[in-house]
């Protein structure tokens, strides 16, 4: 999607004091229901539902991969990890919010384990590319995992460390995936309605994932 705003993209993180000011609330209406799964985008969800926030490039393709995964309760496209409150897509595309395109994944860990989900996350994209994924260039396309439990964080670190030597052997560089608690990364801001389940609404839309083809398997 970066070609839409190529001239405005930034390849370095904006400083907090230079980020766009944002606003006090959403300047658009956020849908309440997942178009495909029929579940609430913002809850409530069944008891025991786990939530994690994953950034792996363009959120259109990433969200589709996640909602198709058995055990996922709901998904949503949004912005997280930056400084600007309630940003718009156009603002995020300037590189001046600090946010990365992120997918909220609510899932049943008794059906889809933390390890299985995070293995899929690492395998779906190239976690060594820094501020880009494929032709999408900018800080909004950086790889990140924002966790909500200590167990998720431990699994993410373990998989990252186990995956690195496999990527190195295959000729890839160092993993640049940002790992931190969601509380530290800041609020997840839901993206505009047209971004939610975009590839269901636009089956011919272009937003591929950028897998390295290297397996991330532990044990």
N, C-alpha and C positions, 0 to 999 in steps of 0.2 A: 504493500500500500504506500510505501514511502515516495514513489514517483509523484504522487499527488502534491506533496509538499517538499520536494527534494531540496529546493533552494533554502528552505528554512530549517532543515534538520541540523542538529548539533551532534558532534562526535565526542564532546566532553560534558561532564555533568555540570549543570548550572549550580552556582553557589546559592545557599538558602536565601541570602539577602538580595539576590538578583532574580529570584523566581517570580513568576506572575502572581499577583495578589489573590486571584480567585474571588470567591463569594461566600455567602453564608448558607446557601442551599442550592439544590439542583436547579439549573435554568431550563430544564426539560422534564418531562414526565417519564419516570422509570416504570417499565412494565412490571406487573406483579407475578406473572405466571410464565413458566418455561414453555415455549412454543411446541417443543417436541415431547418433553417428558410430562407436561401438565402439572408440574410441581411448583411450589412457591419459589421465586428467585431469592427472596430474603427471609424465608422461613415463615412460620415455624415448621421444623422438620421432625421426623420421628425421633424418639429418645435413642441416644447412642450414636446419632449422626455425627461424623467428624467433618471438620472444615479445614481446608488448606488453600493457599493462594499460589498459583503457578504462573510464571511468566516465561514464555519460550518463543518469542517473536510475535508476529501478527496474531491477534487474539481470535480472529475469525476461524482459521483452521485449527488452532489449538483447542478452542472451545468445542468444535465438532468432534475432535478426537476424544475428548473427555466425556461428552454426553453419550457417546456410543459405547463407553466402557461399562460392562456389567458391574453393578454395585453402586454406581453413581446415582445420587438422589436428585441433584440439580446442578446446573452450571450457570455462570453469568460472566459476561465480559465487563472489564472495568479497568480502572487506573489505580496504581498503588506504588508506594516506595519513594514518593517525591515530597514536595512541599506545598504545592498549590491546592487550596481547598476547593472542592467541587469544580474541577476543571472540565472544560469541553474538549472534544476530540481535536478540534482545530488548535487549541492551546497546547495540548500534549504534543501535537505534531511539530510545534516550534522548537521543542527541546528545552523550553524555558519553565517547565513545571517540575522536572525531576522524576516524574512518574514513568513507570514501564507498563506496557499493555499486559494486563494480568487476567487470569481466569480463576474465578472462585469455583472451587470444587467441593460440594457437600456429598459425602459418601458413607456407605455402611461398611465399617472396617471389619465386620464379621463376614462380609462377602468379598470385599476388595481390600486387601491388606495395605498398610502404609507402604510396605516394601514393593508390592506389585504396582501400586500407583506411581511411586517415585521412580521405579525402574522404567516405567513407560514414559514418564516425564523426561528422563535423561536420554532415552533412546529416540524420542520423537524429534529432537533438534540437535544442533551442534552447540554444546555448552562452552566451547572454547573461543567463540567469535567476538566476545566483548560487546561493544555497542552496535550489534547488527545481527541479522539472520538472513543469509543469502543476499538478495538485492535490497532488502529493507535495512536501511542504515540510519542509526540514531540511538540516543539513549533510551528511547521508548521501546526498543526491541531487545534490550538486554535480558539475559537469563537470570531468573530469580526464583527462590522458594521461600515463601513467607509462612512459617509454621504457627500452629496454635497449641501444640502440646510438646512436651519434652521428648516423647517417643518419636513423633514425626521428625523433630530436629536431629535426634540420634541416628535415625534411619537415613536421613538425607546426607548427613556427614559421612556415614559408613559407605553408602553407595558412591558418593563423590570420590572418596579416597580409593575405593576399589576400582572405580571406572578409569581413573587417571592413567594407570600403567597400560591399560588396554588401548586407550586413545593414543598414548605416546607411542606404543608399538605400531599403531596404524598410521603414524605420521602426523597426528594432530598436536596442537599446542596445549598450554595449561588451561584447565577449567576455570572459567571466569564467573560461574554461577554465584549469585549473591544469596547467601543463606543467613536468614535472621528471623527472629520472632515477628509475627504479624503486628504485635503491639508496638514493637520498635519501628517497623516499617511504616506504620501509620494506617489510617483508615482506608478501606477499600471503597472506592467511589464507583458506583455502577455507571457504565457507559450509556450513551443515548440508546433509545429503543431500537433504532434501525441496526445497531451493532449486535443486539442480543439474538443469538442463534442465526446469525447473518447467512450462513451457507445453507440453512434450511429454507430461508426466504428467497435466497438467490443461488440456486443450485449450480449455476455456471460461474459463480464468483471465483476470483483468483486469489488464493491464499494458501499456498502449500506449506507443509512443515519441512524442515531441513535436516532430516536424519543423517547421521554420519555413517550409518550402516554397521556400526560397531556395537555388539551386544553388551549390555550392562547387566551381567548375571553374577549373583553372589551365592556361594554355597552350592 
